[in-house]
């Protein structure tokens, strides 16, 4: 498999990563599974770790990115808000744009690899 360039962009405030590759993956997993527990399991992380990441994101943005409802007979639910969907879309767009912006340099660097 040939080498590829993977951007690892992070939005950092006061030394804390408020949005990056892992948090974007978590947002996608929440959107896909509908629960924080299932999203965490899909990413092979603990529920408590996922909950901490959700708190960091929700506290950093003007509007929460994820809404949760407590358990009960049907169990708890989690969903992206409109702001969460927009933040995820913008973050993934920034990743694509960074790849496009580095294409020429990456082409040159790739030629140097085995």
Z-matrix of the N, CA and C atoms (Angstrom, degrees):
N
C 1 1.451
C 2 1.534 1 108.28
N 3 1.312 2 117.41 1 128.07
C 4 1.469 3 119.94 2 -178.09
C 5 1.530 4 111.54 3 -71.62
N 6 1.328 5 116.89 4 152.29
C 7 1.467 6 120.36 5 177.61
C 8 1.518 7 110.67 6 -61.66
N 9 1.329 8 115.36 7 150.02
C 10 1.458 9 119.93 8 175.13
C 11 1.515 10 109.37 9 -137.19
N 12 1.302 11 115.71 10 157.12
C 13 1.457 12 122.59 11 179.50
C 14 1.526 13 108.77 12 -93.05
N 15 1.318 14 116.64 13 126.56
C 16 1.457 15 122.02 14 178.81
C 17 1.522 16 109.79 15 -119.83
N 18 1.332 17 117.56 16 109.86
C 19 1.467 18 118.72 17 178.18
C 20 1.523 19 110.08 18 -69.17
N 21 1.314 20 116.47 19 139.08
C 22 1.471 21 122.32 20 177.97
C 23 1.527 22 107.49 21 -124.69
N 24 1.298 23 116.16 22 67.97
C 25 1.450 24 122.25 23 -176.46
C 26 1.523 25 110.54 24 -81.29
N 27 1.317 26 115.39 25 142.74
C 28 1.467 27 121.09 26 179.89
C 29 1.521 28 109.82 27 -135.48
N 30 1.305 29 115.55 28 139.30
C 31 1.461 30 121.82 29 171.31
C 32 1.521 31 105.25 30 -97.10
N 33 1.336 32 116.13 31 120.12
C 34 1.463 33 121.40 32 -173.35
C 35 1.527 34 109.41 33 -121.66
N 36 1.312 35 115.54 34 134.91
C 37 1.466 36 121.37 35 175.01
C 38 1.525 37 107.74 36 -133.87
N 39 1.326 38 115.92 37 126.63
C 40 1.469 39 121.38 38 -179.69
C 41 1.523 40 112.15 39 51.66
N 42 1.330 41 116.94 40 38.71
C 43 1.448 42 121.71 41 176.90
C 44 1.517 43 115.04 42 80.03
N 45 1.329 44 117.84 43 1.50
C 46 1.455 45 122.06 44 -179.82
C 47 1.517 46 109.98 45 -108.53
N 48 1.323 47 116.58 46 131.86
C 49 1.459 48 120.43 47 176.01
C 50 1.523 49 107.56 48 -75.24
N 51 1.326 50 115.74 49 116.29
C 52 1.464 51 119.04 50 -178.98
C 53 1.525 52 111.79 51 -99.34
N 54 1.317 53 116.97 52 -17.88
C 55 1.459 54 120.79 53 172.50
C 56 1.519 55 107.80 54 -158.61
N 57 1.306 56 115.54 55 129.40
C 58 1.458 57 122.10 56 179.57
C 59 1.514 58 109.02 57 -158.84
N 60 1.320 59 116.87 58 -169.80
C 61 1.470 60 119.95 59 -176.25
C 62 1.527 61 113.85 60 -57.48
N 63 1.317 62 117.57 61 -44.94
C 64 1.466 63 120.35 62 -178.97
C 65 1.511 64 112.66 63 -66.87
N 66 1.314 65 117.41 64 -42.18
C 67 1.463 66 120.76 65 179.16
C 68 1.529 67 110.41 66 -68.23
N 69 1.326 68 117.62 67 -37.47
C 70 1.469 69 120.38 68 175.87
C 71 1.530 70 110.13 69 -63.54
N 72 1.331 71 116.70 70 -41.72
C 73 1.467 72 119.96 71 176.54
C 74 1.525 73 110.95 72 -61.81
N 75 1.332 74 116.68 73 -38.70
C 76 1.463 75 120.23 74 178.49
C 77 1.527 76 110.38 75 -65.15
N 78 1.320 77 117.49 76 -42.76
C 79 1.464 78 120.09 77 176.96
C 80 1.529 79 110.37 78 -57.49
N 81 1.329 80 116.61 79 -44.48
C 82 1.467 81 119.96 80 178.93
C 83 1.524 82 111.23 81 -63.27
N 84 1.318 83 116.70 82 -40.73
C 85 1.468 84 120.48 83 -179.62
C 86 1.531 85 110.83 84 -66.10
N 87 1.311 86 118.08 85 -38.88
C 88 1.465 87 121.48 86 177.20
C 89 1.526 88 109.54 87 -63.79
N 90 1.327 89 116.33 88 -45.05
C 91 1.469 90 120.03 89 179.27
C 92 1.527 91 110.54 90 -60.88
N 93 1.316 92 116.50 91 -37.79
C 94 1.469 93 121.75 92 -176.81
C 95 1.530 94 112.22 93 -75.48
N 96 1.340 95 117.05 94 -41.79
C 97 1.467 96 120.19 95 -171.95
C 98 1.524 97 114.34 96 -95.24
N 99 1.328 98 117.06 97 -29.84
C 100 1.458 99 120.36 98 -179.62
C 101 1.514 100 115.40 99 83.86
N 102 1.343 101 116.86 100 -1.06
C 103 1.466 102 119.21 101 175.28
C 104 1.516 103 109.20 102 -140.25
N 105 1.308 104 115.42 103 149.98
C 106 1.459 105 120.37 104 178.07
C 107 1.524 106 110.41 105 -69.46
N 108 1.318 107 116.85 106 -38.65
C 109 1.464 108 120.65 107 179.84
C 110 1.537 109 110.91 108 -62.38
N 111 1.325 110 117.09 109 -46.06
C 112 1.469 111 120.38 110 -180.00
C 113 1.527 112 111.22 111 -68.27
N 114 1.322 113 116.60 112 -37.51
C 115 1.469 114 119.90 113 177.84
C 116 1.527 115 109.67 114 -63.18
N 117 1.331 116 116.87 115 -44.66
C 118 1.470 117 120.92 116 178.87
C 119 1.523 118 110.15 117 -61.41
N 120 1.323 119 116.98 118 -45.14
C 121 1.468 120 120.89 119 -179.77
C 122 1.526 121 110.74 120 -62.05
N 123 1.317 122 116.67 121 -40.66
C 124 1.468 123 120.55 122 179.62
C 125 1.526 124 111.49 123 -62.96
N 126 1.320 125 115.73 124 -29.35
C 127 1.462 126 120.71 125 -179.85
C 128 1.522 127 112.30 126 -96.05
N 129 1.322 128 116.50 127 2.61
C 130 1.464 129 122.33 128 -179.16
C 131 1.526 130 112.05 129 57.39
N 132 1.342 131 114.44 130 45.66
C 133 1.462 132 120.01 131 174.90
C 134 1.519 133 108.15 132 -127.98
N 135 1.303 134 116.14 133 160.99
C 136 1.457 135 119.45 134 -179.82
C 137 1.529 136 109.87 135 -72.37
N 138 1.311 137 114.34 136 155.16
C 139 1.458 138 120.69 137 176.29
C 140 1.524 139 109.82 138 -59.75
N 141 1.336 140 117.04 139 -41.80
C 142 1.463 141 120.53 140 -178.89
C 143 1.521 142 111.73 141 -63.55
N 144 1.333 143 117.06 142 -38.75
C 145 1.473 144 120.58 143 176.86
C 146 1.531 145 109.93 144 -63.76
N 147 1.316 146 117.03 145 -44.94
C 148 1.469 147 120.98 146 179.53
C 149 1.528 148 110.23 147 -61.79
N 150 1.335 149 115.83 148 -42.67
C 151 1.460 150 120.13 149 179.56
C 152 1.523 151 110.57 150 -62.24
N 153 1.327 152 117.24 151 -40.15
C 154 1.469 153 121.06 152 178.63
C 155 1.532 154 110.36 153 -63.29
N 156 1.319 155 117.68 154 -42.88
C 157 1.465 156 121.24 155 178.92
C 158 1.528 157 110.95 156 -63.19
N 159 1.322 158 116.69 157 -40.24
C 160 1.468 159 121.11 158 177.43
C 161 1.529 160 109.98 159 -61.94
N 162 1.329 161 117.20 160 -45.16
C 163 1.469 162 120.64 161 179.07
C 164 1.524 163 111.43 162 -60.36
N 165 1.334 164 116.77 163 -43.80
C 166 1.470 165 120.49 164 179.23
C 167 1.524 166 110.32 165 -59.19
N 168 1.330 167 116.34 166 -47.70
C 169 1.472 168 119.41 167 -179.19
C 170 1.519 169 111.16 168 -64.58
N 171 1.322 170 117.17 169 -47.28
C 172 1.465 171 119.97 170 -177.02
C 173 1.525 172 112.21 171 -63.39
N 174 1.320 173 117.28 172 -34.67
C 175 1.465 174 120.31 173 179.66
C 176 1.524 175 112.69 174 -75.21
N 177 1.336 176 116.84 175 -26.58
C 178 1.462 177 120.52 176 -175.06
C 179 1.526 178 113.50 177 -83.76
N 180 1.310 179 116.99 178 -26.56
C 181 1.459 180 120.55 179 -176.90
C 182 1.525 181 110.47 180 -96.24
N 183 1.323 182 115.69 181 153.82
C 184 1.466 183 120.66 182 179.92
C 185 1.519 184 111.82 183 -60.08
N 186 1.327 185 115.76 184 -36.40
C 187 1.460 186 121.48 185 177.30
C 188 1.521 187 107.08 186 -121.14
N 189 1.330 188 118.07 187 147.14
C 190 1.467 189 118.99 188 179.17
C 191 1.529 190 111.07 189 -62.40
N 192 1.330 191 115.74 190 146.14
C 193 1.464 192 121.19 191 178.25
C 194 1.517 193 111.38 192 -90.86
N 195 1.340 194 115.97 193 -25.55
C 196 1.461 195 121.55 194 -176.43
C 197 1.522 196 108.34 195 -131.82
N 198 1.327 197 115.96 196 136.99
C 199 1.456 198 120.23 197 171.58
C 200 1.519 199 107.33 198 -113.88
N 201 1.312 200 115.33 199 143.45
C 202 1.460 201 120.38 200 179.52
C 203 1.518 202 109.03 201 -127.74
N 204 1.317 203 115.04 202 151.48
C 205 1.454 204 120.96 203 171.50
C 206 1.515 205 106.86 204 -123.79
N 207 1.305 206 115.64 205 143.44
C 208 1.468 207 121.07 206 -177.60
C 209 1.512 208 110.33 207 -68.71
N 210 1.318 209 113.80 208 164.22
C 211 1.462 210 122.89 209 -178.23
C 212 1.508 211 115.13 210 -53.23
N 213 1.277 212 116.59 211 -136.40
C 214 1.452 213 122.00 212 -173.61
C 215 1.515 214 108.26 213 117.89
N 216 1.304 215 116.62 214 -162.17
C 217 1.468 216 121.16 215 -177.52
C 218 1.523 217 112.48 216 -59.30
N 219 1.309 218 116.39 217 -38.41
C 220 1.466 219 120.33 218 -178.09
C 221 1.516 220 113.53 219 -93.89
N 222 1.324 221 118.58 220 -2.44
C 223 1.459 222 121.44 221 -177.33
C 224 1.522 223 110.59 222 83.87
N 225 1.320 224 115.65 223 166.66
C 226 1.457 225 120.53 224 -179.32
C 227 1.513 226 112.01 225 -73.88
N 228 1.312 227 115.48 226 159.34
C 229 1.454 228 121.63 227 178.76
C 230 1.526 229 108.79 228 -127.93
N 231 1.319 230 115.75 229 157.52
C 232 1.463 231 121.94 230 174.16
C 233 1.517 232 107.43 231 -143.32
N 234 1.318 233 115.65 232 145.31
C 235 1.458 234 120.38 233 -179.88
C 236 1.518 235 109.34 234 -151.55
N 237 1.310 236 115.28 235 153.54
C 238 1.457 237 119.73 236 174.09
C 239 1.519 238 108.65 237 -78.83
N 240 1.314 239 115.23 238 140.51
C 241 1.462 240 120.53 239 172.36
C 242 1.524 241 107.69 240 -81.27
N 243 1.315 242 116.38 241 175.80
C 244 1.466 243 119.94 242 175.06
C 245 1.531 244 109.44 243 -58.63
N 246 1.328 245 116.71 244 -40.08
C 247 1.469 246 120.48 245 178.43
C 248 1.526 247 110.27 246 -65.21
N 249 1.323 248 117.67 247 -37.32
C 250 1.461 249 121.33 248 177.88
C 251 1.515 250 111.95 249 -64.68
N 252 1.326 251 116.34 250 -43.90
C 253 1.469 252 119.66 251 178.20
C 254 1.530 253 110.85 252 -63.94
N 255 1.339 254 116.13 253 -40.67
C 256 1.465 255 119.85 254 179.87
C 257 1.530 256 111.26 255 -67.60
N 258 1.324 257 117.80 256 -43.90
C 259 1.469 258 121.03 257 179.20
C 260 1.524 259 110.42 258 -60.86
N 261 1.326 260 117.34 259 -42.91
C 262 1.461 261 121.22 260 178.82
C 263 1.522 262 110.92 261 -63.75
N 264 1.318 263 117.39 262 -45.47
C 265 1.461 264 121.64 263 178.52
C 266 1.525 265 110.93 264 -59.77
N 267 1.330 266 116.66 265 -45.65
C 268 1.461 267 120.88 266 -179.61
C 269 1.524 268 111.23 267 -65.63
N 270 1.330 269 117.42 268 -41.54
C 271 1.456 270 120.41 269 179.63
C 272 1.530 271 110.51 270 -62.12
N 273 1.324 272 117.58 271 -46.28
C 274 1.471 273 120.80 272 179.19
C 275 1.529 274 110.86 273 -64.61
N 276 1.326 275 117.66 274 -34.48
C 277 1.465 276 120.78 275 176.51
C 278 1.533 277 110.12 276 -65.56
N 279 1.322 278 117.08 277 -41.90
C 280 1.467 279 120.85 278 177.80
C 281 1.528 280 109.99 279 -60.46
N 282 1.332 281 117.28 280 -40.83
C 283 1.468 282 120.04 281 176.83
C 284 1.532 283 110.73 282 -59.26
N 285 1.332 284 116.65 283 -48.33
C 286 1.477 285 120.24 284 179.89
C 287 1.527 286 111.27 285 -62.39
N 288 1.325 287 116.14 286 -42.58
C 289 1.465 288 120.20 287 -179.64
C 290 1.528 289 111.34 288 -64.99
N 291 1.323 290 117.31 289 -35.56
C 292 1.470 291 119.80 290 178.96
C 293 1.520 292 110.36 291 -67.16
N 294 1.329 293 116.86 292 -37.62
C 295 1.465 294 119.68 293 176.36
C 296 1.522 295 110.78 294 -63.96
N 297 1.322 296 116.25 295 -43.38
C 298 1.467 297 120.14 296 179.32
C 299 1.532 298 110.91 297 -63.26
N 300 1.332 299 116.76 298 -39.55
C 301 1.463 300 121.16 299 -178.21
C 302 1.525 301 112.59 300 -68.68
N 303 1.323 302 117.26 301 -25.37
C 304 1.469 303 120.72 302 -177.20
C 305 1.531 304 112.71 303 -103.09
N 306 1.318 305 117.28 304 7.91
C 307 1.462 306 120.98 305 -173.73
C 308 1.534 307 112.90 306 -56.09
N 309 1.323 308 118.05 307 -47.98
C 310 1.468 309 120.69 308 -177.26
C 311 1.535 310 111.10 309 -63.81
N 312 1.316 311 117.10 310 -46.59
C 313 1.468 312 119.96 311 179.74
C 314 1.521 313 110.91 312 -65.54
N 315 1.331 314 117.30 313 -39.59
C 316 1.455 315 120.85 314 178.93
C 317 1.526 316 110.49 315 -64.37
N 318 1.319 317 117.29 316 -39.74
C 319 1.462 318 120.96 317 178.41
C 320 1.529 319 109.79 318 -59.27
N 321 1.323 320 116.35 319 -44.24
C 322 1.464 321 120.85 320 178.93
C 323 1.526 322 111.53 321 -65.41
N 324 1.317 323 116.57 322 -45.15
C 325 1.461 324 120.26 323 -179.69
C 326 1.531 325 110.88 324 -65.08
N 327 1.316 326 116.91 325 -41.17
C 328 1.466 327 121.08 326 -178.81
C 329 1.529 328 111.00 327 -60.11
N 330 1.345 329 117.69 328 -34.35
C 331 1.466 330 122.33 329 178.22
C 332 1.530 331 111.83 330 -63.30
N 333 1.326 332 116.20 331 -22.64
C 334 1.460 333 120.28 332 -179.68
C 335 1.520 334 112.26 333 -83.99
N 336 1.307 335 117.08 334 -12.62
C 337 1.472 336 121.13 335 -176.83
C 338 1.514 337 111.32 336 -86.08
N 339 1.311 338 116.05 337 156.13
C 340 1.473 339 121.48 338 177.37
C 341 1.496 340 110.90 339 -68.24
